[in-house]
Each structure stands twice: as structure tokens, then as C-alpha cells.
């Protein structure tokens, strides 16, 4: 997501930026599944892997934050594109300016 968001920003690729933005539900599903897996392992009484499970949980949280910032970059790419489009339109001459 981060690579796509940065590419969308640099290349003004609104379609790709919107794709990144729309990945939110899928990313939530993946994060929930990962946390659920960790929870199942913890509830099974696996104590030898507690350190690994703690790292996995932290990694999921870090990836969620990374995705959050990726979406912000993508929204910025869309916003910049819209701003560029609106500023490139010719200004209308009003009767007062003639």
C-alpha cells in the first residue's frame, strides 16, 4: 500500500490512489485475522511462544499504522490532483474586469 500510495502521488495516478484508499476494509480483515490467530494460540495455553506472539501482535499494530499513513498519502495524491485540475482551468472574465 505504501509503495502504491507513493507511486500515485509522484505520478498523479488518481486511480491507484483511490485503490489504496479503498483497501481499508481488506486491511481490517487481514489485521483482525492475524490478531485472532494470536488469540487462539494464547488461549491454547502455548506459553513457550509468548515472546513471538507479542512480537507478532506488535507487528500487526505497526502495519496498521503504516497502512493508515499510506491512505493519508493516497488521499493527499487525490487532493493534489483535484487542486491541480481546478487551478489549470481558465479563469472566467467577469463584466467588471472588462
C-alpha positions as CSV (number, residue, x, y, z in Angstrom):
1,X,0.0,0.0,0.0
2,X,2.8,2.4,0.8
3,X,4.6,1.8,-2.5
4,X,1.3,2.3,-4.4
5,X,0.4,5.4,-2.4
6,X,3.8,7.0,-3.1
7,X,3.7,6.0,-6.8
8,X,0.2,7.5,-7.0
9,X,1.5,10.8,-5.5
10,X,4.5,11.0,-7.7
11,X,2.8,10.0,-10.9
12,X,-0.5,11.8,-10.2
13,X,-2.3,8.4,-10.6
14,X,-5.7,9.1,-9.0
15,X,-7.0,5.6,-9.9
16,X,-4.2,4.0,-8.0
17,X,-4.6,6.4,-5.1
18,X,-8.3,5.6,-4.9
19,X,-7.4,1.9,-5.0
20,X,-5.2,2.3,-1.9
21,X,-7.9,4.3,-0.1
22,X,-10.4,1.5,-0.9
23,X,-8.2,-1.2,0.6
24,X,-9.3,-0.2,4.1
25,X,-11.8,-3.0,4.7
26,X,-9.5,-5.7,3.3
27,X,-6.7,-4.5,5.6
28,X,-9.0,-4.5,8.6
29,X,-10.0,-8.1,7.8
30,X,-6.3,-9.2,7.5
31,X,-5.4,-7.5,10.8
32,X,-8.3,-9.0,12.6
33,X,-7.5,-12.5,11.3
34,X,-3.9,-12.1,12.4
35,X,-4.9,-10.9,15.9
36,X,-7.5,-13.7,16.1
37,X,-4.8,-16.3,15.3
38,X,-2.6,-14.9,18.0
39,X,-5.6,-15.0,20.4
40,X,-6.2,-18.7,19.6
41,X,-2.6,-19.6,20.2
42,X,-2.7,-17.8,23.6
43,X,-5.9,-19.5,24.6
44,X,-4.5,-22.9,23.7
45,X,-2.0,-22.5,26.6
46,X,1.1,-22.1,24.4
47,X,3.4,-20.4,26.8
48,X,6.7,-21.1,25.0
49,X,5.7,-18.7,22.2
50,X,4.6,-15.8,24.3
51,X,7.6,-13.6,23.1
52,X,6.9,-14.5,19.5
53,X,3.2,-13.8,19.9
54,X,3.9,-10.4,21.5
55,X,6.1,-9.5,18.5
56,X,3.5,-10.7,16.0
57,X,0.9,-8.6,17.8
58,X,3.2,-5.5,17.7
59,X,4.0,-6.1,14.1
60,X,0.3,-6.2,13.2
61,X,-0.2,-2.8,15.0
62,X,2.8,-1.3,13.2
63,X,1.4,-2.5,9.8
64,X,-1.9,-0.9,10.7
65,X,-0.2,2.4,11.3
66,X,1.8,2.1,8.1
67,X,-1.4,1.5,6.2
68,X,-3.1,4.5,7.9
69,X,-0.3,6.7,6.7
70,X,-0.4,5.1,3.2
71,X,-4.1,6.1,3.0
72,X,-3.3,9.6,4.1
73,X,-0.7,9.9,1.3
74,X,-3.2,8.5,-1.2
75,X,-5.8,11.0,-0.1
76,X,-3.2,13.7,-0.5
77,X,-2.5,12.5,-4.0
78,X,-6.2,12.7,-4.9
79,X,-6.4,16.1,-3.3
80,X,-3.4,17.4,-5.1
81,X,-4.7,16.2,-8.4
82,X,-8.1,17.9,-7.8
83,X,-6.3,21.1,-6.9
84,X,-4.2,20.9,-10.0
85,X,-7.2,20.3,-12.2
86,X,-9.1,23.2,-10.7
87,X,-6.2,25.7,-10.9
88,X,-5.5,24.7,-14.5
89,X,-9.0,25.7,-15.7
90,X,-9.1,29.0,-17.4
91,X,-10.4,31.9,-15.3
92,X,-13.7,33.3,-16.5
93,X,-13.6,37.1,-17.2
94,X,-16.4,38.9,-15.5
95,X,-18.1,42.0,-16.7
96,X,-16.3,44.1,-14.0
97,X,-12.9,43.0,-15.4
98,X,-13.5,44.0,-19.0
